[in-house]
Structure formats: C-alpha cells, structure tokens
C-alpha cells in the first residue's frame, strides 16, 4: 500500500467519525442507553439495548413523552470505569441527554453517575447491584434491580439451610460488583456462624484458573461461591469439573446470560450451577404482552432485558409528570410509584426499590435456567 | 503433595503456552531490536481462525479429534503466518531505517487495528467453540489425586514438539544459520549475500506461527475468546521473554515455563489475588541481578 492511499483512507475515516458524532445532536428527548455494548460483556449490553429500544418504540408509538419523541443514544462503556466517564461526559455534553438507562457494571455506574448528577441528568440502572451505587447519597440515581447485600443474604441462607454446607470457598473477580457480591455473601455466611475455607480473587480477562481450582480442591470445598460475570464463571466452573471437583457452584446475577454455556465450552459443565436473580421478570402479568412481542421478533428477553425496559419506563414516567425536568423527576420518583412491565415499582429515598425479590435459579444441561422450588 | 504436583502440571501447561508466544517477541527483538506489540493480537487473530477452521471442518462432517487438531494446526499456522508476514510488510518494513521509536508506535497502531478489525468483522461478543476432547487421566498420589485432561497432555506434547522443531531449525538448518547471522550483524550478513529483508520476513512468519500454535491449543482447550484476549496473554509472554533474556530463543521458552510454574505455585500455595504482583516482582528481582535476563547476553558496545 502506498503512503498516499494510507493518508487518504485515514483522512476519510476521520471525516466519517466526525460526521457520526454530530448526527445525534438534534433529537426531541434524548435518553442514553449506557452499558458494555462491546467487549467481553457485550451480551449484557445487548440485553440493555434490546429492552430500552423496545420500550422507546412502544412509548413513541403511544404518543411519546407529552407529544415529544424519544431518541435513544447508545453509549458504550465496555464495562470500564474510564470509558464510562468519557461516554457519560459525551452523553451530557454533546448529546444533551436528559435521562440515562444504565450503566451495567457497578464499577462503571458509580463514576458515571457523578457526572450525571452534576449535569442534572436522571439515571436509572437496570442492573448495577452494588450497595454503594445508591448509598453515596446522589439524588439522581435509581435502580430497578436489587442490591448485592440482599442477594448475598439469599445465597447465604440457601447455602446454610438448603445445602447444609460447612466448607464454602468464596471467589471473586476483584471488581466492584464481583467483590461486593462475594463480600455480601461472606458476611451473610459469617452471620450464620460459617467461616469460609477460602477467599480469593481472580483476574478478569484471564482464562486459566487451574491454579485456583487446584487450591479449591485442596481445601475440600463443598460449595464454591463466585462473585463475578459469566465470562470468568464459565472457564472457572469448567476447569473445576475438569480437575474432578464436584463442589456445588453458586453465583449471582452476573452470569445470567445464555452465553454462559458457550463460554464454559459445553452446557454439561454448567449443569446444576445455582444463581441468585430477581424473580422471573417474565412472570409478571404486566409483562406478558411485551414478552410476546420480543418472542415474536425472535429474541428471548433473557436476563436484564425486561429490567432495561422497566428502567426506560421509569425514566419516561418521571419526565412525563415533571415537564421533562429530570431533577424534579428524580424527586417525584421518591414519592410516587411507577407501573412498569415488571409490576409497580416504589423507590425509597436512596433510589433503591422498596421491595426486592431475589430467588435461586438452577442451570440445566441444556444451557437454560429455571427457578428452584 | 498431590496439590503441589497438580500445580506443577497446571503451571507447565500454562508456561509452555507463554513460551510459545514469547518466541515471537524474542525473535523479532533479536533480529531488528524492536518490540512487536501487535504480537499478542496476532495470537488473538489465530484464536478466531481456529474457531473458523473448526466450524468449517465440522461443516464437512469431520468429527475425529486427531484430524481436527492437525487440520486446524496446519491451516491456522498458514493463515496466521500470512498475517505475520503482512504485518511486517505494512507496518514495519517502511520504517526499517527510521529509528526504534517510530516502529514501536507503528506496532501499537497495528495492535489497535487488529483488535478493531476483529471486533468489527467478528462482533464484540465473547465467542466460544464446543469442547472437542473430553476426559482426563487421574493418578492417585497419597490420599489425593492429580487429574490431567487429555487436552492438557496434547498441549504439552504439541508445545514441546513445536519448540523442539524450532530449535532444530534455528540451530541446524541453513535457514537457521541465516537467521542467526542476520541477528548477529545485519549489515555484514547482507554483505555476505544473505537477503536480510527476506530473513526478517521469515522471522515474523515464524513468530506468528508459534503464536498460532498457542492460539490453536488454548482455543481448543478453554473454548472461549474475544477480540481482547491477546492483551493479557501478550503481556505475560512479553514478560516471559524479558525474564529469559530477550533475544534468546531458549530464554523465551525457559522464561515462559518459569513464569507459568511460579504463577501457578504462588496462586495455589499462597494467594491468587497477588499472583501477578508476584510474577512481576520475580521479573524485577531477576533483572536486578541479571539485567539481560536469565539466558540473555549482555549487550556489547561496538566500538
């Protein structure tokens, strides 16, 4: 390739990029959908986007927000705090977003939420469960999912009373969400008088956890609790099985993706894996119609899809009832209930749901999950 | 006891893969004195090619594991080798005479290009291929056991075969002599009639082939990969190359194995939180006492 061609193509890429950035500037009501749309966790970004997109479509078809149409902007944080800050800045500065559905990873949500607060933008996260997301006292932050301390309580109680396990190994991915969840479960277990036999972190992005697995084997764990996401949980559970460990594997809502089986290599490896997640969002009567719409379009609304739909409804209701003012909308949400695709939601003064509904699910050998009765 | 043995096995398989990738860093550094930062991404590309070849083979109804692994190895090594060759032609050859820094920046650019190209063309999602070879051998040791999957045995076997073949090529063949001559003194070698540009191209192809070997093995074993997998493993392999003495071929292999084994032992016996801290501390300590790495030769100032 000659230098001239390289220069020309670089120039054209630069121009195309600059044009792409300015297209979104003149929309009616701009709402950002922020999450990992690329990267190892893009499966969750897709859930968020699908849910929000469908919600916006339905709301626009019903007349929009007080007659104004919703325009969605996709904001990709790749689950990285640094990138989350820069997309948050982009959303408030150049896209003029008034509301945000997102982010996904707690470690991204927290730094981004501070930028939204400064700019007076309403943020509703469908999926960030770390307690500190709402515990920092920001006025603009809400979530339509539960908290990890609630999730840890459910997991801890299950390990003690259903599994009767005494030897529990706790593994986390050293990230805000994963470690937070692992710590929540650890303290729940400790409250029951059970001390974990192993507490260790692994490195996100690696694939070889054999050394850790051997260590888990060496402490004779009956239960392995993992705080983290499916891209690490898959290889971890597989390598456990490959080294002949039969320990029960439990994790949280971070593995609720149909990629879990493919990342593990085969659904056989995840057979019997337990996870805590909100009561099946597809079971709410209010959501039946929406679930059907998703299924008709050939998409299974798994994991956080409906949460994202609900988060969009919360943002829209708050804006609709407060003349599109996100700051007033945030105050309004703390004293009014919103009916969503997942039932009626009430928020407390911190922005948490008043009622959370974590239950235990089990994966089977076909790569699907169902609630444990 | 069984645990230590198991950790040794874990470390050895991991380390042999680090070693394979480290070869690419060390040979390129040895011959043109440049760190090829795109090398980790060449490994990543080979993981995708592996998945494509596996899918193609199963599309044609080939089920037997030996045929799949041999076919995948050959095709992936050929295609990845072509990538290595093309990268050198596009990104490094035009900068051959313009200082190390420009080539380094070009390497970083190449790394970004490969990542983004794969991300856009193959999608950003995590990809997976189904498990090909299941089963494991189990040895009882004392009251415990050591369990090694067949795939891990294949990794060890193929990795050491690959390293052995390469050592033979470099030490015993005409091509190897040309490589070594070019490494020692590029100008003199070219005066003596060696086409040094071609030798450099071949070194890139060899480096990419070894990365492809690692890519095939790791992808068939772990099954999961995305466009970013080259980063961490690339850093580790680079560390292994420096540890063993950058520029030295046996050094890269030894460095890889030392890194893999010490990582596993540390993670297994002490703490997996700090295993990376430990491996890099090890690197620092070795570089304090042997600044050119374990098997590296100190640079002699030519007067």
Interface residues (C-beta under 8 A of the other chain):
Chain A: X1 X3 X37 X38 X39 X40 X41 X42 X43 X46 X174 X200 X201 X202 X203 X205 X206 X207 X208 X210 X211 X212 X214 X215 X217 X218 X231 X234 X235 X238 X242 X243 X244 X259 X262 X263 X264 X265 X266
Chain B: X3 X6 X7 X10 X11 X13 X14 X90 X94 X119 X123 X124 X125 X126 X127 X128 X129 X130 X131 X136 X138 X144 X145 X147 X149 X218 X222 X223 X224 X225 X226 X228 X229 X231 X232 X263 X264 X265 X267 X268 X269 X271 X272 X273 X275 X276
